Amino acid sequence: MKTPHKLVISTLMLTLAQAVPAMADDFKDTAWVVSSTPVYERVNEPRRECWTEQVGYERARSGDREYGGAILGGIVGGLLGNTIGKGHGRNVATAVGAATGAIVGDRIDNDGNESRPYRRPIYEERCSVTDNWSQRLTGYNVVYRYNGHDYHAFLPYDPGPSVKVRVNVSLAERY
C-alpha cells in the first residue's frame, strides 16, 4: 500500500504530466541566425516602343494640277499680243501671246516647275518590343541554430541576428 506522501507525489506528477502538452504548444524560444541569404527572381516586363517613320513619297496625281493660271495667262497673253500686232501679224502676235501667257501662268500657278511635281511624304507607325529584365527580392534563405542543430527556412524578410522558434515537447519514452 502506498503511503499518503507517495500518493500525493504520484497525483502531482500525473497532473503535471497532463499539463505539459498544453504548455508545450505555447513554448517559444530564441534561436541564433547562422546565415541569411537574399533570394532574387528575374522578371521580364517587355516594353513596347512606337515611333513614326517616313517610308516614301506619294506622287502627285494628274487631278492635283491647277489649270486656272494657264487659262488666265493665255487670256492676258492673247490680249497683249493682239494690242501689239498689226495687220496679219496681229493674229500671229495674239496666238504667240496666248501660248506664252498660258505657259507662264501655268508655271506660276503650279509652283513654277513642271519637271518636279509635288510629292507628299508618307509616314507609317513602327513599333518594337524591348525586353526589360529586372530582379526582385522574393525572400531569404535562413539557416538558424537551436540547441546545437542547424535548421533551414525561407522567410519573406531578413530576420536579423535571431529568430523566435516554437518548441514542441513530447514524451520520449513510455514507462
C-alpha positions as CSV (number, residue, x, y, z in Angstrom):
1,M,0.0,0.0,0.0
2,K,1.2,3.4,-0.8
3,T,1.9,5.9,1.9
4,P,-0.1,9.2,1.8
5,H,3.1,11.1,1.0
6,K,3.7,8.9,-2.1
7,L,0.1,9.2,-3.2
8,V,0.3,13.0,-3.2
9,I,3.6,12.9,-5.2
10,S,2.1,10.5,-7.8
11,T,-1.1,12.6,-8.1
12,L,1.1,15.7,-8.5
13,M,3.2,14.0,-11.2
14,L,0.2,12.8,-13.1
15,T,-1.4,16.3,-13.0
16,L,1.9,17.8,-14.1
17,A,2.3,15.3,-17.0
18,Q,-1.2,16.1,-18.3
19,A,-0.5,19.8,-18.1
20,V,2.9,19.7,-20.0
21,P,1.3,19.1,-23.5
22,A,-0.9,22.1,-23.1
23,M,2.1,24.3,-22.2
24,A,4.3,22.8,-24.9
25,D,2.1,24.2,-27.7
26,D,2.8,27.8,-26.4
27,F,6.5,27.3,-25.6
28,K,8.7,29.7,-27.6
29,D,12.5,30.2,-27.5
30,T,15.2,32.2,-29.4
31,A,17.5,30.7,-32.0
32,W,20.6,32.3,-33.5
33,V,20.7,33.0,-37.2
34,V,23.8,31.5,-38.8
35,S,23.2,32.9,-42.3
36,S,20.6,34.9,-44.2
37,T,20.9,34.8,-48.0
38,P,18.7,37.0,-50.2
39,V,16.9,35.2,-53.0
40,Y,16.1,37.1,-56.2
41,E,13.8,36.3,-59.0
42,R,14.4,37.6,-62.6
43,V,11.3,39.2,-64.1
44,N,10.8,40.4,-67.6
45,E,8.3,43.2,-68.2
46,P,8.6,43.8,-72.0
47,R,8.2,47.4,-73.1
48,R,6.6,48.4,-76.5
49,E,8.1,51.5,-78.1
50,C,6.5,53.1,-81.2
51,W,7.6,55.9,-83.5
52,T,6.5,57.5,-86.8
53,E,8.9,56.9,-89.8
54,Q,8.8,58.3,-93.3
55,V,8.7,55.4,-95.7
56,G,8.4,57.2,-99.1
57,Y,6.5,59.8,-101.1
58,E,3.1,59.9,-102.6
59,R,3.3,61.0,-106.2
60,A,1.1,63.9,-107.4
61,R,-1.9,62.8,-109.4
62,S,-2.9,64.4,-112.6
63,G,-6.0,65.7,-110.9
64,D,-3.8,67.7,-108.4
65,R,-2.6,70.1,-111.1
66,E,-4.2,73.6,-111.3
67,Y,-5.3,75.0,-114.7
68,G,-6.6,78.4,-113.7
69,G,-3.2,80.0,-114.1
70,A,-2.8,78.7,-117.6
71,I,-6.2,79.9,-118.7
72,L,-5.8,83.4,-117.2
73,G,-2.2,83.6,-118.6
74,G,-3.5,82.6,-122.0
75,I,-6.2,85.3,-122.0
76,V,-3.8,88.1,-120.8
77,G,-1.1,87.0,-123.2
78,G,-3.6,86.9,-126.1
79,L,-4.8,90.4,-125.3
80,L,-1.3,91.8,-125.1
81,G,-0.3,90.1,-128.4
82,N,-3.5,91.5,-130.0
83,T,-2.6,95.1,-129.0
84,I,1.0,94.8,-130.2
85,G,0.4,93.2,-133.6
86,K,-0.8,95.0,-136.8
87,G,-2.4,93.5,-139.8
88,H,-1.7,89.8,-140.4
89,G,0.9,90.0,-137.7
90,R,-1.9,90.7,-135.2
91,N,-3.2,87.1,-135.4
92,V,0.3,85.7,-135.0
93,A,1.0,88.0,-132.1
94,T,-2.3,87.1,-130.4
95,A,-1.5,83.4,-130.8
96,V,2.1,83.7,-129.6
97,G,1.0,85.9,-126.7
98,A,-1.8,83.5,-125.7
99,A,0.6,80.5,-125.8
100,T,3.3,82.3,-123.8
101,G,0.8,83.6,-121.3
102,A,-0.6,80.1,-120.8
103,I,2.9,78.7,-120.1
104,V,3.9,81.4,-117.7
105,G,0.5,81.3,-115.9
106,D,0.7,77.5,-115.5
107,R,4.2,77.7,-114.0
108,I,3.3,80.4,-111.6
109,D,0.1,78.6,-110.5
110,N,1.8,75.1,-110.2
111,D,4.9,76.1,-108.2
112,G,6.8,77.3,-111.2
113,N,8.5,73.9,-112.1
114,E,6.8,71.3,-114.3
115,S,9.7,68.8,-114.1
116,R,9.3,68.3,-110.3
117,P,5.7,67.5,-109.4
118,Y,4.5,67.9,-105.8
119,R,5.2,64.9,-103.7
120,R,3.8,64.4,-100.3
121,P,5.8,62.3,-97.7
122,I,4.1,59.0,-96.5
123,Y,4.5,58.1,-92.8
124,E,3.9,54.8,-91.1
125,E,4.0,53.9,-87.4
126,R,6.7,51.4,-86.5
127,C,6.9,49.5,-83.2
128,S,9.3,47.2,-81.5
129,V,9.2,45.3,-78.2
130,T,12.2,45.5,-75.9
131,D,12.9,43.2,-73.1
132,N,13.1,44.9,-69.7
133,W,14.6,42.5,-67.2
134,S,14.8,43.3,-63.5
135,Q,15.5,41.4,-60.3
136,R,13.0,41.3,-57.4
137,L,13.8,40.2,-53.9
138,T,11.5,37.3,-53.1
139,G,12.8,36.5,-49.6
140,Y,15.7,35.0,-47.6
141,N,17.1,31.5,-47.2
142,V,17.8,31.4,-43.5
143,V,19.9,28.9,-41.5
144,Y,19.4,29.1,-37.8
145,R,20.9,27.1,-34.9
146,Y,18.9,25.8,-32.0
147,N,20.1,23.5,-29.3
148,G,23.2,22.6,-31.3
149,H,21.3,21.8,-34.5
150,D,21.1,23.8,-37.8
151,Y,17.7,24.3,-39.4
152,H,16.7,25.9,-42.7
153,A,13.7,28.1,-43.5
154,F,12.6,30.5,-46.2
155,L,11.4,33.9,-44.9
156,P,9.9,36.8,-46.7
157,Y,12.0,39.2,-44.6
158,D,15.6,39.5,-43.3
159,P,15.3,38.1,-39.7
160,G,18.3,39.8,-38.2
161,P,20.6,38.1,-35.7
162,S,17.9,35.8,-34.1
163,V,14.5,34.2,-34.7
164,K,11.7,33.0,-32.5
165,V,11.1,29.3,-32.6
166,R,8.3,27.2,-31.4
167,V,9.4,24.2,-29.3
168,N,7.3,21.1,-29.1
169,V,7.9,18.8,-26.2
170,S,6.7,15.2,-26.2
171,L,7.4,12.2,-24.2
172,A,10.4,10.3,-25.5
173,E,9.9,7.0,-23.6
174,R,7.0,5.2,-22.0
175,Y,7.2,3.7,-18.6
